[in-house]
Amino acid sequence: MRVMVTGARGMLGSALLPCLGGEHSTTGVDRQDFDITCAAAVDKACHELRPEFVYHLAAYTDVDGCERDPAKAYQFNVLGSRNLARACAETGATLLYVGTDYVFDWRLDRPYRGDDSPRAQSVYGHSKLQGEQYVRALVSKHFIVRTSWLCGQRGKNFVATILKLASGRGDLRVVNDQRGSPPYTRHLTSQLVRFLGWKSFGVFHVTGTGECSWFDFGQAIVRAAGCPNMRVTSITSRELGRPAKRPANSVLENRRLAECKMGSLTH
């Protein structure tokens, strides 16, 4: 199968490409290859490469950066996704769009299901939700895969930040009023590859199992790294004072994914 991966040099893209192996003719593209915000450039790339399946991983994911620069968030996460969705619709490609828990309002006291109504509370969340909406509207063969708290070997992520800070001494202040289910890129990419053979299109949540707070996660990372001189201190989101609102509840329910794996939905 001819496969194209946008955002190929990012944390998730760089982990996904090796997993696709030699079974597929795979092309990884990034901003150096073409400007996803330019419809003509996207059309040209898709018509030349003729992908049968597209993993859309490219996005502006700096949550606070989106809050400071909504226009940039709109260009990359909305217009970029619309351009790619239109190109996929024209060429007949299946499109897998990686989404986020930020599309929800975070007020429920249970894990969010794929059919819960999105009510984004930040610029980043709104931009990613609009990207979803274009994918739904324009591409009949689509997967929307929402995840959260992703960590991996490359790129900026919570584990890398904690390990860098833990090499010093003193207190590490981490919020204890946000909860999620962090997946590792290797685990997420192994599932993303499986979507290549599935025909049950729509929304899927793919995260880790169980749940924890950022504070719990930070403590576990420090312990695993063997940093006895680093103490992790619990704080609130208000004390942290970041520009964008953060989810109190980022836990996503993976029920539909489990049903497909068990065969109760059509693969």
N, C-alpha and C positions, 0 to 999 in steps of 0.2 A: 504494500500500500504506500502511496505517496503521502508523506506527512510533513507538515510545516509547523514549527514551534516559534511563536513570537516571544520576545523577552528571553531569548536563548542564553544570554550571558548573565541573567539574574540568578538569585539563589535557587529558585525552583527550576527554571529552565536548564541551568547547568547540571542539575541533578537528574532531570528527566531525559535529556538527550542520550546518555549512555544506556539507559534502561530500554530504549527502543531497539537497540541492538541492530543486527544485520538483517532482520526479517523485513524491514521497511526501508524505503528510500526516503531518508529524513533530511530536511533542511532546517537549520536553526537560523533565525533572523533576529536582528536587534536594530537599535536606532542608527547604527553605522551603515546598515544595509538599505533602509528606506524609512521615510518619515510616516509613521502610522497616522498622524493627524492630517496628512495630505491624501485625499481620496484618489487622485490620479496615480500617485506612487503606489498605493495599496492595490489598486486595480491592476496596474502593470505587473507587480510582483506575483499576484495570484494567477493572472492569466499566463504568465511565463512559466511559473512553477507547476501550475495545475494540481494543487494538492487535493487529495480526496478527504483528508482529515486535518483539521487545523486546531492546535492547542493555542488558545489565546491567553498567554501569561503576562504579556506586557501591560504595565499599568504604572500610574504615579501613586505609590503606596505610602509616601510620607504623610501620615495623618495630620500632623500639625502644619506641615507645609501646604497641604490642601486648604486648611483653614485660613492660612495667610494669603494664599494665591488661588482663589476659586477658579480663575480663568484657566490656569494651567491644569488643574484637576479636570475641568470640563473638556479641554482640548484632548488630553490623553485618555481619560477614562470613559468619556461619553462619545466624542467625535471619533476617536480612534477605534473604539468598539463598533460604532455605527459603520464606519468605512469598511472594516473587516467583515462585518456581518453582510453588508451589501455585496461585497466581492464573493463571499462564500455562497450566497444565494444565487449569484449569476453563474458560478462555476459548478454548483451542485455539491460543494464540499460540506461535510459534517463539521460543525464548530463546537468546540468545548471551551467554555468561558469560565475562568476561575474567579469566583466571587468571594464574598466576605460576610462575616457576622455583623458588620457595621450597617447592613441594610435594615436591621431590626431596631426596635426602640428600647430593648434591654429591660423591660419592666416585668416580664413574666418570671415566676419563681420555679419554672421547669425548663428543661431543654427546648430550644426552638426547633420546630418541625419545618420541613420544606414547604408545607402549605400554609404556614402562619403568614399573616399579612405583614409585608415589610413596611416599616415606618422609620426611615433613616433620621438620625439626630445630628449628623455632622456633614460637612462639605464632602469629605471623603466617602461617607456612606451614601449620600445622595448621588454622587457621581458614579459610583459603582452600581447602584440600583438602576440608574438611567442606562448604563451599559447593558445590564441584564435585560432591560425592557426592549432595547433595540435587537438584541439577540433573539428574544422570544418572537418579536414581531416580524423579523426579516428572514430567519433561517428555520425551516421546518425541521431539519435534522440537527438538533442542538442538545448539548448537555450544559447545564449551569451547575458547577461544582463549588459550593460554598465551603470555606474552611476558615480557621482562625488560629492565632498564636503559633504560626509556623516557625520552626527552627531548623537550621541546617548548617552545613560546614562552610558555606560561602555566604557573603552578604551580611547586612546589618540585621541582627536578630537578638532576642533576649538572652539566649545562652551565651553567645559571643560577648555581649556587653557585660554580663555578670562575670564571666571568666576573666575578662580584661580588668575589671575593677577588683576582682578578688585576689589579684596578684599583689595588691598593696596591703595596707593595714588600716584598721579603723572600722567604722560602721558603714553598712550598705543599707540605704533606705529604700524599701520596696513596698508598693501598695498592697493592702490586704483586703480591699473591698471590691475587687474585680475577680471573676472566676471564669475559667475556661478549660479546654481539653486539648493541650498542645500536641500536635502531630510533628513528626520528624520528616524532613523532605524525602528520605528514602522510603518511608512507609507511604507517604502520599503519592509519590511517583509510581510506586508499584501498583496502586489502584488506578491511577490515571491511565496507565498502559492498558489495563483491562477494558476500559471504555471503548477501545478500538473495535472490540468484537460485539459490543452491545447494541441492541436496537430499541431498548426501552428509554426513550429520550425524556428530557425534562430536568427537574431540579433534584440534586443530590447533595446531602451534607456529608463531608468526609473529614473527620477529626480523630484525635486520639480517644481512647476509652477512659472512663472515670473523669474526675474534675479536680481542680486545685485552684488556689489563688496565685497571683504573681509572687506573693510573699512565700507561700509554700514551695513554689517552683524554685525560687531563688535560694531558699535554704537547702533544697535537695541538690542543686547544682554546686553550691559551695562545699557541701559534705562530700559529694562525689569527686570533686577536684582536690580534696584534701587540703583545705586552706584554713587551719585552726585559728589564725590570727584575724580572720574576717568575721565580724558579727553582723547578721542580717536583722535590721530593725523594721518593724511594721509601721506603716504610715497610711493615711487615707488619700484618696484621689484629690480631695480638696487641698490637702497639704502639698501634694506634688505640683498642682497649679499649672497644668498643661493647657495650651490654647484650645484644643479640640476636646469635646466630651468623649469619655471612654465608657465602654459597656460595663455595667455592673455584672451582667450575665452574658457571657460569650459562649455558653455551652450549647452545642448544636446536637440534635438527635439524628443518629445515623440509621434510622429504621429502614428507609427505602433502600439504602445501600445493602443492608443485611438481607432484605427480602430478595433482592436481585441475586445476591451471592448464593442464597438457598434455592433459587430457581422458581420462586413463586411469582416472579415477574419475568417477562420475556427478555432474554439476553439479546 
